[in-house]
Structure formats: structure tokens, C-alpha cells
Amino acid sequence: MTVREPEGQRTSVNDNEPLESGSLRRHSWQRFLRGPDEEVLEKLYVPALSEGVRYDRCCSYFSSSVLSAAARGFANLIRRLEALDPAPEHPPVRLLVNEELSEADVAALTETGDVRALERHLKKRFKTPKEALEKDRLAMLAWLVKKGLLQVRVGLMRRGRGLLHAKFGIVTDEAGDAIVFRGSGNESARALLGNFEQLEVSTSWEDPDAHNRHSSDFESIWRNEDPYVLSVPL
């Protein structure tokens, strides 16, 4: 399989090459990272996604451009997931993004299942791709969804005021070890390569409290069990 990316960033996944068991412990993770230099990409995204089999991300804003910015890591993650036997029961890449609705619209959604207001807001985010690169990114997202590797949920404040604005990510390997990162960055190429961002990184084996807290928060929102945040499938 070949992941199509811009010239100079094209990444091929050779299914004939042996795939070593991924381990996040083989890396030394720098605690503090910042952009716009390539620290976030080279010291976090690429090595972490290359070793992982599960990626949970609460990112507020999501752009498909992140697939090209972190192509090497995503390519290895996809290859590793395809090699798993049996295949994972649940989508191993889960994204929580946000949207803001009025209190009345949220009430209509929760009480009657009326998603029309949410659909109107979400459609404003999606535009017809004009460039080949944009089409490639969206095609990769569609492929991930079709293969059952990616699922996205939208978080809304139950009271209709404010946003799901937490920004953190958890990458887990085959052994169940994980790294957690939290900070200002969203899931986009601009956040990875252009913005001034600050992130803090910790591991489940050195800071289990941080891992447990962020994992618990993510699962609570994802399962629509959080008292403040309502989440619905995209």
C-alpha cells in the first residue's frame, strides 16, 4: 500500500518487509516540546505513531492536513494495524473534535435526536477539495473509516455554552504501554509545523496517574457518559 503525499514527503508501506513488535519504551521521550520547529513532529508524532496500535486524540480542531505532516508515523501505524491478527474490535484511531450549539439546539438533539442544527454547523467545516493534495488527504480519511480504523465523535457542551477545548493525545503500543501528551496543539499541519505550540509529554510507566486521568476522561466523553460533554458520531 502506498500513502499518497506531496512530492518529497511520499511514504511507501512495503507489506513484504518484516514488522517488528512496537514498543514505546525503546525511545527516550522529551518532556517538554514546542513548535514551530520540528520537535513536535520528529520527537513525538513520528516515533510515537510508528510504535503504536491505538491513538486517542481529543483535539478540538481537526484537519486532514495532519495526515501529510505526519505521513511517516501514520504510514507505520496503518501498516501495524493491518498486520494485527485478529483485527481490532473497535476503531484504533479515535478523534474527539468540538462544535458549539445553542442551548435549545443541544436540548433538541438530546431529547428528540434532532441533529439538523449540528449538521448545518458541521457542513460549514467541509468544503469541496480543490487541490489534488486535499483530495488525497480526504481519500485517506475515507479509507481509514472504510477499513474500520478511524472513528470521529463530536463533543458538545450539554448546557449549550462553551466548547470541548481540552487538547491531549494518548498513543498505546501492543504491550499496553502508552505516552500522553497535552498542550496547546490541535491536530493539523499548521499546529505541527507552523504555530508556536507547547506540549508536555509523559509515559504510563513513569506517570501512571496522568495516563489514568486522561484515559478516563477520554473514555467518559467517548462513551457519552461525561456530565458536561455530550458526544455524537460524526
Backbone as numpy.savetxt, mean C-alpha at the origin, in Angstrom:
# Nx Ny Nz CAx CAy CAz Cx Cy Cz
7.17 -13.06 -16.60 6.32 -11.87 -16.60 7.20 -10.64 -16.60
6.82 -9.64 -17.33 7.56 -8.38 -17.37 6.67 -7.26 -16.87
7.16 -6.51 -15.90 6.45 -5.35 -15.40 6.85 -4.16 -16.25
5.91 -3.58 -16.97 6.23 -2.51 -17.89 6.40 -1.21 -17.15
7.55 -0.58 -17.32 7.86 0.66 -16.65 8.53 1.60 -17.63
8.74 2.88 -17.25 9.37 3.82 -18.16 10.77 3.38 -18.54
11.22 3.84 -19.69 12.56 3.49 -20.15 13.58 3.82 -19.07
14.50 2.91 -18.86 15.52 3.11 -17.84 15.13 2.54 -16.49
13.79 2.21 -16.33 13.34 1.64 -15.07 12.63 0.32 -15.31
12.79 -0.27 -16.47 12.06 -1.48 -16.80 12.59 -2.65 -15.98
11.67 -3.40 -15.43 12.03 -4.47 -14.52 11.46 -5.78 -15.03
12.30 -6.78 -15.22 11.83 -8.08 -15.68 11.85 -9.07 -14.53
10.86 -9.94 -14.52 10.79 -10.99 -13.51 10.95 -12.31 -14.24
12.06 -12.97 -14.00 12.36 -14.22 -14.68 11.89 -15.38 -13.81
10.86 -16.07 -14.28 10.29 -17.16 -13.49 11.23 -18.35 -13.38
12.28 -18.40 -14.20 13.19 -19.54 -14.17 14.28 -19.38 -13.12
14.45 -18.16 -12.62 15.49 -17.93 -11.61 15.00 -18.45 -10.26
15.89 -19.07 -9.47 15.49 -19.56 -8.15 15.11 -18.40 -7.25
14.09 -18.60 -6.43 13.60 -17.55 -5.54 13.94 -17.93 -4.11
14.84 -17.19 -3.50 15.24 -17.48 -2.14 14.13 -17.09 -1.17
14.09 -17.77 -0.04 13.13 -17.42 0.99 13.44 -16.02 1.50
12.42 -15.16 1.51 12.63 -13.78 1.90 12.77 -13.63 3.40
13.65 -12.76 3.83 13.82 -12.50 5.25 14.16 -11.04 5.47
13.31 -10.34 6.19 13.57 -8.94 6.51 14.74 -8.79 7.47
15.07 -9.85 8.20 16.14 -9.78 9.19 17.52 -9.72 8.54
17.61 -10.02 7.27 18.92 -9.99 6.63 19.40 -8.55 6.35
18.53 -7.57 6.59 18.85 -6.17 6.34 19.02 -5.42 7.66
19.80 -4.37 7.60 19.89 -3.42 8.71 19.00 -2.23 8.35
17.93 -2.03 9.12 16.95 -1.01 8.78 17.28 0.29 9.50
17.46 1.34 8.73 17.75 2.66 9.28 16.50 3.21 9.93
16.61 3.73 11.14 15.42 4.13 11.89 14.75 5.37 11.28
15.54 6.38 10.95 14.96 7.62 10.42 15.35 7.80 8.96
14.36 8.07 8.13 14.58 8.30 6.70 13.89 9.59 6.30
14.40 10.21 5.25 13.71 11.39 4.76 13.95 11.57 3.26
12.98 12.18 2.59 13.11 12.56 1.19 13.41 14.04 1.12
13.73 14.55 -0.08 13.52 13.93 -1.40 14.71 13.16 -1.96
15.74 12.89 -1.16 16.79 12.01 -1.69 16.22 10.60 -1.78
17.00 9.63 -2.22 16.46 8.32 -2.51 16.52 7.37 -1.31
16.70 7.92 -0.11 16.74 7.07 1.08 15.46 6.25 1.23
14.31 6.89 1.08 13.04 6.20 1.29 12.88 5.06 0.30
13.28 5.31 -0.92 13.14 4.28 -1.96 14.18 3.17 -1.79
15.44 3.55 -1.65 16.54 2.58 -1.67 16.74 1.86 -0.35
16.38 2.50 0.76 16.63 1.89 2.07 15.36 1.33 2.73
14.22 1.56 2.08 12.98 1.04 2.65 12.16 0.28 1.63
11.62 0.98 0.64 10.66 0.35 -0.28 11.24 -0.83 -1.04
12.35 -0.63 -1.72 12.89 -1.70 -2.56 13.30 -2.92 -1.73
14.12 -2.77 -0.69 14.51 -3.98 0.06 13.35 -4.61 0.81
12.43 -3.80 1.37 11.33 -4.37 2.15 10.37 -5.14 1.25
9.93 -4.52 0.16 8.99 -5.20 -0.73 9.63 -6.42 -1.39
10.94 -6.38 -1.59 11.63 -7.52 -2.20 11.61 -8.74 -1.29
11.54 -8.53 0.02 11.57 -9.64 0.98 10.18 -10.04 1.44
9.17 -9.21 1.20 7.88 -9.41 1.81 6.93 -10.32 1.05
5.92 -10.81 1.77 4.81 -11.55 1.16 3.48 -10.91 1.52
3.52 -9.86 2.35 2.30 -9.14 2.68 2.64 -7.67 2.89
1.78 -6.79 2.39 2.01 -5.36 2.50 0.69 -4.68 2.84
0.62 -4.12 4.04 -0.55 -3.37 4.49 -0.16 -1.90 4.57
-0.98 -1.04 3.94 -0.62 0.37 3.87 -1.84 1.24 4.10
-1.77 2.07 5.12 -2.74 3.13 5.34 -2.07 4.40 4.87
-2.52 4.92 3.72 -1.71 5.93 3.05 -2.45 7.21 2.73
-3.69 7.36 3.18 -4.47 8.56 2.88 -4.64 8.72 1.38
-3.59 9.19 0.71 -3.65 9.42 -0.73 -2.86 8.34 -1.45
-3.43 7.78 -2.49 -2.74 6.75 -3.26 -2.69 7.13 -4.73
-1.53 6.91 -5.35 -1.39 7.12 -6.79 -0.72 5.91 -7.40
-1.19 5.52 -8.58 -0.58 4.37 -9.26 0.85 4.65 -9.66
1.29 5.91 -9.58 2.67 6.24 -9.95 3.68 5.55 -9.04
3.25 5.15 -7.83 4.19 4.48 -6.93 4.68 3.17 -7.52
3.89 2.55 -8.41 4.30 1.28 -9.01 5.53 1.44 -9.87
5.70 2.59 -10.51 6.91 2.79 -11.31 8.07 3.25 -10.45
7.78 4.04 -9.41 8.86 4.53 -8.56 9.53 3.39 -7.80
8.74 2.40 -7.39 9.27 1.28 -6.61 9.20 -0.02 -7.41
9.44 0.07 -8.71 9.23 -1.07 -9.61 10.02 -2.31 -9.19
11.27 -2.11 -8.80 12.08 -3.28 -8.45 11.50 -4.03 -7.26
11.07 -3.30 -6.24 10.49 -3.94 -5.07 9.18 -4.61 -5.38
8.29 -3.94 -6.12 7.01 -4.52 -6.45 7.18 -5.76 -7.33
8.12 -5.71 -8.27 8.34 -6.86 -9.15 8.72 -8.09 -8.34
9.62 -7.92 -7.38 10.04 -9.05 -6.56 8.92 -9.52 -5.63
8.13 -8.56 -5.12 7.00 -8.93 -4.27 6.01 -9.77 -5.06
5.67 -9.34 -6.27 4.71 -10.07 -7.11 5.25 -11.46 -7.43
6.50 -11.53 -7.77 7.11 -12.83 -8.11 7.06 -13.77 -6.91
7.34 -13.24 -5.73 7.32 -14.06 -4.53 5.89 -14.54 -4.24
4.91 -13.67 -4.42 3.53 -14.05 -4.16 3.05 -15.11 -5.14
3.46 -14.99 -6.40 3.05 -15.98 -7.39 3.65 -17.36 -7.09
4.79 -17.37 -6.40 5.47 -18.63 -6.11 4.92 -19.33 -4.87
4.08 -18.64 -4.10 3.56 -19.23 -2.87 2.61 -20.38 -3.19
2.76 -21.47 -2.46 1.90 -22.63 -2.63 1.52 -23.17 -1.24
0.26 -23.09 -0.84 -0.87 -22.62 -1.64 -0.90 -21.11 -1.75
-1.70 -20.61 -2.67 -1.84 -19.18 -2.85 -2.49 -18.56 -1.61
-2.17 -17.31 -1.31 -2.76 -16.69 -0.12 -4.28 -16.60 -0.23
-4.97 -16.84 0.91 -6.43 -16.80 0.93 -6.96 -15.39 0.75
-6.25 -14.42 1.29 -6.71 -13.04 1.25 -5.71 -12.20 0.46
-6.15 -11.09 -0.12 -5.22 -10.24 -0.88 -4.02 -9.84 -0.02
-2.81 -10.15 -0.44 -1.63 -9.85 0.37 -1.23 -8.37 0.34
-1.73 -7.61 -0.63 -1.48 -6.17 -0.67 -2.80 -5.47 -0.38
-2.85 -4.77 0.74 -4.09 -4.11 1.16 -3.81 -2.62 1.37
-4.60 -1.79 0.73 -4.42 -0.35 0.81 -5.66 0.30 1.42
-5.45 1.15 2.40 -6.50 1.98 2.96 -6.28 3.41 2.49
-7.25 3.97 1.79 -7.17 5.36 1.33 -8.36 6.12 1.91
-8.35 7.45 1.75 -9.40 8.22 2.42 -10.33 8.93 1.44
-11.43 9.38 1.98 -12.35 10.26 1.30 -13.14 10.99 2.37
-13.72 12.12 2.03 -14.49 12.90 3.01 -15.89 13.13 2.48
-16.88 12.76 3.28 -18.28 12.97 2.95 -18.97 13.77 4.05
-20.10 14.33 3.73 -20.89 15.02 4.74 -21.48 14.01 5.71
-21.91 14.50 6.86 -22.51 13.63 7.86 -23.74 12.93 7.30
-24.53 13.64 6.50 -25.74 13.06 5.92 -25.40 11.95 4.93
-24.36 12.16 4.13 -23.96 11.14 3.15 -23.43 9.89 3.84
-22.66 10.08 4.92 -22.16 8.93 5.66 -23.32 8.17 6.30
-24.28 8.91 6.83 -25.45 8.26 7.44 -26.22 7.45 6.40
-26.36 8.01 5.20 -27.06 7.28 4.13 -26.32 6.02 3.75
-25.00 6.10 3.74 -24.20 4.93 3.37 -24.33 3.84 4.42
-24.24 4.22 5.68 -24.26 3.22 6.74 -25.66 2.66 6.99
-26.68 3.51 6.84 -28.03 3.08 7.19 -28.76 2.40 6.03
-28.50 2.84 4.81 -29.24 2.31 3.67 -28.34 1.66 2.61
-27.01 1.81 2.78 -26.11 1.26 1.77 -26.03 2.10 0.52
-26.50 3.33 0.57 -26.49 4.22 -0.58 -25.07 4.76 -0.79
-24.40 4.30 -1.85 -23.01 4.68 -2.09 -22.87 5.75 -3.17
-23.99 6.34 -3.61 -23.93 7.28 -4.73 -23.04 8.49 -4.44
-23.12 9.03 -3.25 -22.29 10.19 -2.91 -20.81 9.82 -2.92
-20.49 8.65 -2.38 -19.10 8.20 -2.38 -18.62 7.97 -3.81
-19.46 7.40 -4.64 -19.08 7.17 -6.04 -18.77 8.49 -6.74
-19.58 9.51 -6.50 -19.33 10.81 -7.13 -17.97 11.36 -6.72
-17.65 11.26 -5.45 -16.37 11.78 -4.97 -15.20 10.99 -5.55
-15.33 9.66 -5.56 -14.23 8.83 -6.03 -14.00 9.01 -7.53
-15.06 9.18 -8.29 -14.89 9.34 -9.74 -14.10 10.59 -10.09
-14.14 11.59 -9.22 -13.35 12.80 -9.46 -11.85 12.52 -9.39
-11.49 11.46 -8.66 -10.07 11.12 -8.52 -9.53 10.41 -9.75
-10.39 9.73 -10.48 -9.95 8.91 -11.60 -10.19 9.63 -12.91
-9.14 9.82 -13.66 -9.23 10.48 -14.94 -8.77 9.52 -16.04
-9.20 9.79 -17.25 -8.79 8.94 -18.36 -7.29 9.08 -18.58
-6.54 7.99 -18.56 -5.08 8.09 -18.76 -4.76 8.58 -20.16
-3.85 9.53 -20.25 -3.50 10.12 -21.54 -2.17 9.62 -22.07
-1.32 9.13 -21.19 0.02 8.71 -21.59 0.16 7.20 -21.43
1.08 6.64 -22.21 1.31 5.20 -22.16 1.71 4.75 -20.76
2.54 5.56 -20.09 2.99 5.20 -18.75 1.81 5.13 -17.79
0.88 6.09 -17.88 -0.30 6.07 -17.01 -1.13 4.82 -17.27
-1.27 4.45 -18.54 -2.04 3.25 -18.88 -1.35 2.00 -18.34
-0.02 1.97 -18.41 0.72 0.82 -17.90 0.51 0.67 -16.39
0.53 1.80 -15.68 0.34 1.74 -14.24 -1.05 1.22 -13.89
-2.05 1.74 -14.57 -3.41 1.30 -14.30 -3.61 -0.16 -14.70
-2.93 -0.56 -15.77 -3.01 -1.96 -16.20 -2.40 -2.88 -15.13
-1.30 -2.43 -14.51 -0.68 -3.22 -13.45 -1.61 -3.32 -12.24
-2.27 -2.21 -11.88 -3.23 -2.26 -10.78 -4.36 -3.23 -11.10
-4.89 -3.16 -12.33 -5.97 -4.06 -12.73 -5.52 -5.51 -12.67
-4.27 -5.76 -13.09 -3.73 -7.12 -13.06 -3.62 -7.63 -11.63
-3.14 -6.77 -10.73 -3.01 -7.16 -9.33 -4.37 -7.50 -8.73
-5.40 -6.70 -9.06 -6.74 -6.97 -8.56 -7.28 -8.27 -9.14
-7.11 -8.45 -10.45 -7.62 -9.64 -11.12 -6.99 -10.91 -10.55
-5.71 -10.85 -10.21 -5.01 -12.01 -9.65 -5.32 -12.22 -8.17
-6.09 -11.31 -7.60 -6.42 -11.43 -6.19 -5.29 -11.01 -5.26
-4.35 -10.23 -5.78 -3.19 -9.82 -4.98 -3.37 -8.46 -4.33
-4.34 -7.68 -4.78 -4.51 -6.31 -4.29 -5.98 -6.04 -3.98
-6.21 -5.42 -2.84 -7.54 -4.93 -2.51 -7.41 -3.56 -1.87
-8.36 -2.69 -2.18 -8.35 -1.32 -1.67 -9.67 -1.07 -0.95
-9.58 -0.45 0.21 -10.78 0.00 0.92 -10.67 1.50 1.18
-11.81 2.16 1.20 -11.88 3.60 1.42 -12.35 3.86 2.84
-11.60 4.69 3.56 -11.94 5.02 4.93 -12.65 6.35 5.02
-13.76 6.38 5.76 -14.55 7.60 5.97 -14.77 7.77 7.47
-14.72 9.01 7.92 -15.03 9.25 9.33 -16.53 9.04 9.55
-16.87 8.26 10.56 -18.27 7.91 10.78 -19.13 9.14 11.07
-18.54 10.17 11.64 -19.31 11.37 11.97 -19.37 12.35 10.80
-18.69 12.00 9.69 -18.77 12.86 8.52 -17.92 14.10 8.58
-17.01 14.18 9.53 -16.11 15.33 9.63 -14.69 14.81 9.76
-13.77 15.33 8.94 -12.38 14.92 9.01 -12.05 13.81 8.04
-10.80 13.33 8.13 -10.26 12.34 7.21 -9.54 11.22 7.94
-9.50 10.06 7.33 -8.55 9.03 7.74 -7.18 9.52 7.28
-6.41 10.06 8.20 -5.17 10.75 7.82 -3.93 10.06 8.35
-4.08 8.92 9.00 -2.91 8.18 9.48 -2.13 7.64 8.29
-0.81 7.64 8.41 0.06 7.20 7.32 1.10 6.23 7.88
0.89 4.96 7.60 1.85 3.95 8.06 1.76 2.74 7.16
2.81 1.93 7.19 2.85 0.72 6.38 3.49 -0.42 7.15
3.09 -1.64 6.81 3.63 -2.83 7.44 3.98 -3.84 6.35
5.23 -4.26 6.30 5.67 -5.29 5.36 6.03 -6.52 6.17
5.46 -7.68 5.81 5.66 -8.92 6.54 6.28 -9.96 5.63
7.25 -10.72 6.15 7.89 -11.75 5.33 7.30 -13.12 5.64
7.85 -14.17 5.02 7.31 -15.52 5.15 7.41 -16.06 6.57
8.39 -15.58 7.33 8.56 -16.04 8.70 7.65 -15.32 9.69
6.92 -14.32 9.21 6.05 -13.55 10.09 6.73 -12.34 10.70
8.01 -12.13 10.40 8.69 -10.91 10.83 8.19 -9.74 10.00
8.21 -8.54 10.59 7.66 -7.38 9.90 8.45 -6.13 10.22
8.38 -5.18 9.29 8.86 -3.83 9.57 7.67 -2.89 9.48
7.72 -1.87 10.30 6.66 -0.85 10.33 7.30 0.48 10.01
6.67 1.25 9.13 7.14 2.61 8.90 5.95 3.55 9.02
6.20 4.72 9.59 5.15 5.71 9.76 5.76 7.09 9.60
4.96 8.01 9.11 5.46 9.36 8.88 4.60 10.11 7.90
5.18 11.07 7.23 4.40 12.01 6.42 4.09 11.49 5.02
4.80 10.47 4.54 4.71 10.09 3.14 3.42 9.39 2.77
2.89 9.73 1.60 1.79 9.01 0.98 2.34 7.99 0.00
1.44 7.24 -0.62 1.86 6.18 -1.54 1.81 6.72 -2.97
2.86 7.45 -3.35 2.93 8.04 -4.68 4.38 8.25 -5.05
4.63 8.41 -6.35 6.00 8.66 -6.80 6.51 9.99 -6.26
5.64 10.99 -6.19 6.06 12.29 -5.66 6.53 12.16 -4.22
5.80 11.37 -3.42 6.19 11.19 -2.02 7.52 10.46 -1.92
7.75 9.51 -2.83 8.99 8.74 -2.78 10.18 9.51 -3.28
9.99 10.35 -4.29 11.13 10.93 -4.99 11.14 12.45 -5.02
10.04 13.12 -4.70 9.98 14.56 -4.87 9.78 15.36 -3.60
8.96 14.86 -2.69 8.58 15.65 -1.52 9.64 15.60 -0.43
9.60 16.59 0.46 10.34 16.48 1.71 9.47 15.67 2.66
9.89 14.45 2.95 9.13 13.54 3.80 10.02 13.04 4.94
9.40 12.68 6.03 10.12 12.08 7.15 9.41 10.81 7.58
10.18 9.73 7.71 9.64 8.44 8.13 10.47 7.87 9.26
9.80 7.11 10.12 10.50 6.37 11.17 10.20 4.88 10.98
11.24 4.06 11.06 11.13 2.63 10.78 11.45 1.83 12.04
10.67 0.78 12.28 10.96 -0.14 13.39 10.66 -1.56 12.93
11.14 -2.54 13.69 10.93 -3.94 13.34 10.11 -4.64 14.42
9.43 -5.72 14.02 8.59 -6.45 14.97 9.43 -7.16 16.02
10.67 -7.52 15.69 11.50 -8.24 16.65 12.22 -7.31 17.63
12.35 -6.04 17.28 13.00 -5.09 18.18 11.99 -4.18 18.89
10.85 -3.95 18.27 9.82 -3.08 18.85 8.45 -3.72 18.61
8.16 -4.81 19.32 6.88 -5.50 19.10 5.67 -4.65 19.44
5.80 -3.72 20.38 4.67 -2.88 20.76 4.20 -2.02 19.59
5.15 -1.43 18.87 4.80 -0.60 17.73 4.14 -1.44 16.64
4.69 -2.63 16.40 4.12 -3.51 15.38 2.70 -3.93 15.77
2.51 -4.34 17.02 1.19 -4.78 17.46 0.17 -3.65 17.38
0.59 -2.45 17.75 -0.34 -1.31 17.73 -0.78 -0.99 16.31
0.16 -0.90 15.39 -0.18 -0.53 14.03 -0.93 -1.66 13.32
-0.57 -2.90 13.59 -1.28 -4.03 13.01 -2.73 -4.07 13.49
-2.90 -3.84 14.79 -4.24 -3.84 15.36 -5.10 -2.72 14.78
-4.52 -1.52 14.65 -5.26 -0.40 14.08 -5.66 -0.69 12.64
-4.72 -1.24 11.87 -5.02 -1.52 10.47 -6.16 -2.54 10.36
-6.06 -3.63 11.11 -7.06 -4.69 11.02 -8.43 -4.18 11.46
-8.46 -3.35 12.48 -9.72 -2.82 12.98 -10.42 -1.97 11.91
-9.64 -1.12 11.23 -10.23 -0.29 10.16 -10.60 -1.15 8.97
-9.71 -2.07 8.60 -9.95 -2.91 7.42 -11.22 -3.74 7.58
-11.47 -4.24 8.77 -12.65 -5.07 9.03 -13.89 -4.24 9.35
-13.74 -2.92 9.27 -14.84 -2.00 9.55 -15.32 -2.13 10.99
-14.36 -2.29 11.90 -14.68 -2.44 13.31 -14.21 -1.25 14.14
-13.57 -0.27 13.51 -13.06 0.88 14.26 -14.23 1.79 14.63
-14.25 2.30 15.86 -15.38 3.13 16.28 -15.44 4.50 15.58
-14.33 4.95 15.01 -14.31 6.26 14.38 -14.32 6.22 12.86
-13.80 5.13 12.29 -13.61 5.06 10.84 -14.48 3.96 10.24
-15.24 4.32 9.23 -16.02 3.39 8.42 -15.18 3.04 7.19
-15.06 1.76 6.84 -14.32 1.42 5.63 -15.20 0.58 4.70
-15.11 0.90 3.41 -15.92 0.21 2.40 -15.01 -0.18 1.25
-15.32 -1.27 0.53 -14.47 -1.68 -0.61 -14.50 -0.64 -1.71
-13.36 -0.45 -2.35 -13.30 0.49 -3.48 -13.99 -0.17 -4.67
